[in-house]
Amino acid sequence: EERISLDAIREVVRGEIGVSTATLRTEIGARMDRVETGVTAQLERTLERLQTITAQQRDQQQTVEAIQGNQQRMNARLQTLEAKVQTLQQSGTGSTVDTESGGRKPDLRVDVDLDQAFVPWVRRGYAILPYGCRENESAQDLRERLSGALRRVRQANIAMGTNSEGKTRYLWMQLSQSPERRRRVQLAGKCKRLCLSFGAALNQIETEWPTGTVWFKGTRVCSATTTKPAQPQEAGWINVKAIARGLGGMWSLSRDGGG
């Protein structure tokens, strides 16, 4: 039998170790390649995200700078306006803006009392100005003064924007009627509409709105201020029978014959 020497054993072990070492180095190299590939891809994604964040920060910085610029210009305009107002107050002279009268233009100075003026609601878009006779002022003088104020506002023709239809809205002012006057107008309007709805001609109807009186074919058929003919009743009536006779016998269409 061939005897195995120590050198042969060492040579065999050295060969096995060499093969194992080469295999291990190959595996370690492959793993390192995979790790490097993954790290490189992750680093590229990180760099891309960093570039995106940098671009966003640049845009935000530009926006902030623009806001700061606008704020500075607004502050400069405000300081200029305050200086002008202070100059006007010190000089006491007038201008296109009347600072003592709340910024009203000279052509809008109407002769009305604003002490008791109020706005019923912020979004209403109008104000209510209670009025009455001043000291030593007659009712006729009051009417003339208010009529002049109404004409002044209409003639000013000041645009206040546009409505939902795109048409220009103008500053307006009008006198409100008392509840009693509105009731008279409503009575006359209902009577006139009644006659027209049953076929009466418009030229056959005469209306006196202040008293709530309507004449149909020369006959008084409605009144809010006078009593009913031949009956001492309170004012505020409609003679449905007279209307039916004027329409030519359409009495059956009416519910009540008394008015």
Secondary structure as GFF3:
##gff-version 3
##sequence-region A 1 259
A	DSSP	alpha_helix	6	91	.	.	.	ID=ss1
A	DSSP	three_ten_helix	99	101	.	.	.	ID=ss2
A	DSSP	three_ten_helix	106	108	.	.	.	ID=ss3
A	DSSP	three_ten_helix	122	124	.	.	.	ID=ss4
A	DSSP	alpha_helix	139	156	.	.	.	ID=ss5
A	DSSP	beta_strand	159	162	.	.	.	ID=ss6
A	DSSP	beta_strand	168	170	.	.	.	ID=ss7
A	DSSP	alpha_helix	179	197	.	.	.	ID=ss8
A	DSSP	three_ten_helix	202	204	.	.	.	ID=ss9
A	DSSP	beta_strand	205	208	.	.	.	ID=ss10
A	DSSP	three_ten_helix	209	211	.	.	.	ID=ss11
A	DSSP	beta_strand	213	216	.	.	.	ID=ss12
A	DSSP	beta_strand	219	223	.	.	.	ID=ss13
A	DSSP	beta_strand	237	238	.	.	.	ID=ss14
A	DSSP	alpha_helix	240	247	.	.	.	ID=ss15
A	DSSP	three_ten_helix	251	253	.	.	.	ID=ss16
###
